[in-house]
Amino acid sequence: MEIPFELQIAVRYLLAKRKQAFISVISAISILGVTVGVMALIIALALMTGLQQEVRDRILGSNPHMFVWKAGGISDYQAEAEKLRQVPDVVGAAPGILGKALITSPTGEAFITVKGVDPALESSVTDIGAAMRKGSLDVLKGSHDDEVGTILLGTDLAAQLGVSVGDSVRVLTPQGTLSPMGMVPRTRRLRVGGIFALGLYEFDSQWGFVSLDVAGRLLDKEHADFIQLRVRDMYEAPAMAAAIPTQLGSEYIVQDWSDMNKSLFSALWIEKMAISLTIGLIVMVAALNIVASLILLVMEKHRDIAILKTMGASARSVTLIFMAQGLIIGVVGTVVGAALGYVTSYVADRYRLIRIPIDVYQVSHVPFTVLPLDFALVVIGAVLICFIATIHPSRQASRLDPAQALRYE
């Protein structure tokens, strides 16, 4: 296969030696600029994408995809759960009761969210069963028969209280009993039946799981507050949430995970775009280096350009020579930068190199996820920017007048 002479000349100019060696140095600096820009952009996108996906997965592991309330309350949660399971693409349904409480132990105290669950159904809508580190979710099944109820605590909450499986805690709720002294808050002693780690600091430090019966007595509630649903495709949850009231009746009120966490994911998306645009300026600066290097090359090679034209080279061929040179710089820099960015992201994610405060960011390390679409957009965008940077210097070279260039040679 014969290589076009325009490409041969472009490569020769890039690898210039001796007195034109400064051209090779400028070209190398331009390649380095593109490499650094592309590498930084891929790492930044991988960081924000990984953080967004990690937080989303942990939120959805701790929470169901949808919450369903019913006007007038849910008197028979078994029937309602079975009814909602008949909705297409619903794979799990379970009741829930929520309330606030103060939990105390001999060595600590904390305000927590008490969640009453059906242990036989809860694992179908959340990952609590798989998240148990000590004990199991099944210990809640017999807690309504015990004089002392059972509670499951998160790892951080258990550490704060200084308790482990088998220890006792006291739970104080605002709902109380009326006495001659007024309303007396209700206190109940519970036994720690298990410790879980859902991966989100908010849940592991502030949530306690009890059975529906225990939650009903603690919070003075006779019926479940809502039905939790898990669907086959979490991205279809918003559409299903809008369709359920139409299918089952207007008395059903549904809220999906994307609506409940809209502000969080909007903030993460805005941060991702802001970081991408900011670091993308590095690629722009690298493109300016390409412009500068090509302009210098045109000035240096004006005699060669004139000779090429007198030998019959067309303006198009001259344009292609300098465009090819700029594209070689852009493609080499982009390929090297993309490869380094991908490898760096993989290593940082695989070995969890960057640790962060879990109580601030909800995760213990910075995750990196390189999406194929993001990777492709960065590579294509960088090459396109480098190509655009070659247009002006290449056109200027093609307009060079051979007579003027050779007059003083």
N, C-alpha and C positions, 0 to 999 in steps of 0.2 A: 504494500500500500504506500503510495507516494504521499509524502507530507507536503502540504501547501507551503510555498516559499515564504508567505506572510508569517506563518507560525514559526518557521525556522529562524527568520530574522528576529522575531519577537523574543524567542528563547535566547538567541545569541546576545541581544541587547541586555537581557536580564542577567546574563552570566558574564557581563563585561569585565575585563581584567586590565591590569596595568594602569594607564593614565585615566581610564574611564571607570576605575574601580569604585569611585564614590557612587556611581549609579547603582551598582549591585548592593552597596550598603544601604542606600535609600530604599531600594526594592525590598531588602530584608527587613528594614524597619516597618515598611508598609505591611508586609506579610505578618510580622509580629503584632502590629496594631489590630489587624483583622482577627488574628488568632485569639488575642486577649479578649476582644469584644465579644466574639461568638462564644467563647468558653464561659465568660462571665454571665452572658445572657442565658445560656442553657442551664447553668447552675442555679441562677436566680429563679427561673421558671420551675425547675425541678424542686427547689426548696418550697416555693409557695404552693405548688400543686401537691407535693407530699404532705405539707402541713394541713392543707384544706381537706384532702382525702382522709388523713389520719383522724382529724377531729370529727369529720362526718361519720366515719366508720365507728368510732368509739361512741359517739352520740347515739347512733342507730343501734349499737349493741346494747346500750343502756336503756334506750327508750324504744317503744314500738314505732312503726311507720305512721300509724294514725290513731287518734283518740276519738271515740264516738260517745257522745252524750245523748240522752233522750229526755225530752220535755216530760216532766212529771216523775222523773227518776227511773231507775232500773230495778224493778222489784224481783224479777226472776232472771238472774244473769245467765244461768245455764241455757234458757230458751233464747235469750237475746244473742248469746255467743254463737249458738247453733244457727240462728237465723242469719247472722252476719257471715258465717263461714260459707254459706251458700252463694255469696256474692262471688262472681268469677274472679280468679286470681288472688283471692284471700287464702293464705296458707295457715294462718293462726289467729285465734281470738281468745282473749282472757280478760277477766274483770279486774278492777283495781280500785283502791281507796287511798286517798292522799290526805295528809294532815301534818301539822307542825307539833313538835314536842321538845321538851328539855330532857336530855338523858344524863344521868349522873352515875358515877362509880366512886369507890373509896378514894381514887386518885385523880379524878378529873370530871369535867362536865362539858356539854356541848349542846347547841341547838341543832336539831336534825329534822329531816323530812321523813315521816313514817309512811311507808307504802304497804298497804294490805294487798296480798296476792293469793291466788289459788295455786298452790305449789304444783298441782297436776297439770296446769295449763300455762303457767308463766313462761316456761322454757320455750313455748311455741311462738312467743312474741318478743322476748329479749334474750340476751346471752347470759343471764344470771346463773343458770345451771352450770355452764361451762366456765364461769368466772369464779366458782367456789375454790378457795385455796385451802380452807379447813372446814370440815363438816360437809353437809350437802343440803340442797334445797328441800329434800324429803323430810327433814326434821320438823318442818312447819306443818306437816300433815297431821300430826298428833297433838299439836300445841293447844288446840281448843279443848282437848280432854284434860289437860293438865291444870292444876291450880295455879302453877307458875307458867306463864306463856314463854314462847321462844322467839328470839329476834336474831336476824342475820346482820352483821355490821361490816362496813368496808374496812380495808386494811389500815388506812390512815386514821379513821375514826377509832378503831380498836386500839391503835397505838397511842392516840391522844388520851383515851380513857384508861389505858393501861390494863386492858382485859384480854382474855383469850377464851377459847371454847370451854364451856362449862362454868364460867364466872357469871355472877349475877349483876344486873344493873337495874336502876329505877328510872321509869319513864313518867314524866309529868306532862299532862296535856291541858290546854285551856278549858276544854269541856269538863265540867265538874258536877257535883251534886249540891243541891240546895240544902242549906242548914240554917239554924237560928243565927249563925254568924255571917250569913250570906252565902254566895257561891264559893264552894271549896274545890280547888283544882283536883283533878283525878290523878292519882298516883298508882302505878302498878309495877310490881317487880317482875322482871323478865330474865330468862337465862339465855346467855349467848350460845346459840346453836351452831353457828358457822361464821366464817370470815370470807368475804369475796373481794375480788380486785377486777373491777370493770374497766380500768384503764383511764378513767377520767377523774381527776382530783375532786371535782364537784360532787360526784357520786360516792367515791371511796372515802370521803371525809365528812359527808353530810347526810347520808341516806341509811335507813334501817328498814329491813324487810320483815314483816310479820304476816301471819295468816289473816284471812278476811275476818274471821271471828274475833281474833284478838284486836285487830284494827277497829272493828265495829264497836267493841266495848271501850277501847281507849278514846276513840273520837266521837262516841255516841252517835253512830250511824247504823241504820238498820239495813241499808241496801248499798250496793256498789255505786261508786261515783260515775264510772265510765267503763266502756269496753275497749280494750286495746287490740289493734289489728296489725298483723304483719302480712305484707303482700309479696307476690312473686318477684316483681320488678319495682324497686323503690322509686325509680324515676316516674313510674305511672301513678304513684300515690296521689299527687295533686288532682289528676283527672278523676281518679276513683273517689276521692273525697268529695268532689263536686257532684259525682253521679249517684252516690249512695242515698242522699235525701230524695232524689228523684225516683229511685227504684223502690225504696222502702217506706217513704213517707216524710213529710216535712217536719215531723217531730224529732227526727234524728239530726244532730248537729255534729259535724265532722271537722277535725283539724289535722292536717298532715304535717310531717316532719319539716318540710321545706318552709312552710308558713310559720311554724313555731320558732325556727332558727333563722328566719330571713335576715335579720340584722347582722348576725354573726357571719353568715356566708357572703352577704353583700360586702361587708368590711374586708373579708379575706380576698374577694375578687378584686375590689378596688386596689388593695395593697399589691396584688399580683400585677395588675396593669400598670400601676405607678412605678413599681420597681423595674418592670420590663422596659417601659419608656425611658426611664432614667439611665439604665445600663445600656439600652440601645443606642444612646448618644455616643458610646465608645465606638460602635461600628461606624457611626457617622464621621467621627474624628479620623478613624482609620481610612475611610473613603477620601477624606481631604488629603491624607498623606499620599494616596494613590494619584490624586489630581496633581499634587505638587511634584511627585516623582516623574510623572509623564510630561509635565510642562518642562521640567529640567532636561528630560531626555530629548524632547523635541528641540530645545535650544542647543543641546550638545550635538545632536545628530542632523542639524539642518543641512550640512553638506552631503551626508549620506542620502537624505531624502531627495535632495536636488538631483543627485546622480541617478537614483532609482527612477525618478520621473523622466530624466533625459534618456534613460534606457528603455522607456516604454511602460513603466509601471503606472497604473491608473490611480486617480485620487482615491477610489474605493479601496485599492490594495494598500495604499498608505494608511488609510483609516483603519483597515483591518489589522495591520501590524501593531498599532498602538492599542487598539481595543483588545487584541489577543494578549498583549503584555499585561494590561490591567486586569483582564479576566484570569490570567494565570495567577497573578498575585492574590486576587479575591478567592479563587477556588482553592488554592493551596492553603491560604490562611483559614478559610472556612472549614475545610476538611480537618485540618489539624486541630483547630479550636473546638469543633464539634466532637471529635474523638476524645480530646482531653476533658471537655466538659462532661461527656457521658461517663467516662471512666472515673472522674473525680466524684460525680454524683453517686455512682454505684458503690464506690469504696466508702464514702461518707455514710451512706445509708446502711450498707452491709455491716459495718463495724461500729455504727452509732458514734461517730467521732465527735459530734457537737452535742454536748449536754446542756439542757436549759432547765430553769426552775419549773417544776411540775405544777406548783400552786399558781403560777402566773399564766403559763401557756397550755395547761391541761395535759401536756405530753412531756415525757422525761428527756427526749432527745429530738433533734431536728431531723425529720424524715425527708428523703429526696426521692421524687418520682418523675422520671422523664417520660412524658407522653409522646407517642409517635407523631401526633399532629403538631405539638409544640416544637419538637425536634425538626420536623420537615419545614415548618414555617420559618424558623430561625435560619436554617441553611439556605432556603430559597430566597428569603429576604436579604440575607447578607450578600449572596452572589448578585442579586438584582441591584442592590445599592452600589456594589463595586462596579458593575457594568455601567450604571448611569454615570458614575464618576469618570469613566473613560471617554464619554461622548465628546465633551468640549475639547480636551487636549488632542484627541484623534482628529477631529474636524479641523482644528487649527493646523495640524501637521499636513493634512491633505490640501490645504489652501496655500501652502508655501510655494512661492514663485521660484523656479529653478534658477532663472537668470539673476534675480536679486541675491539668492543664496550663494551663487558661485562667483559673483562679481569681484569680491575682494579675496578670493581664495588663491 
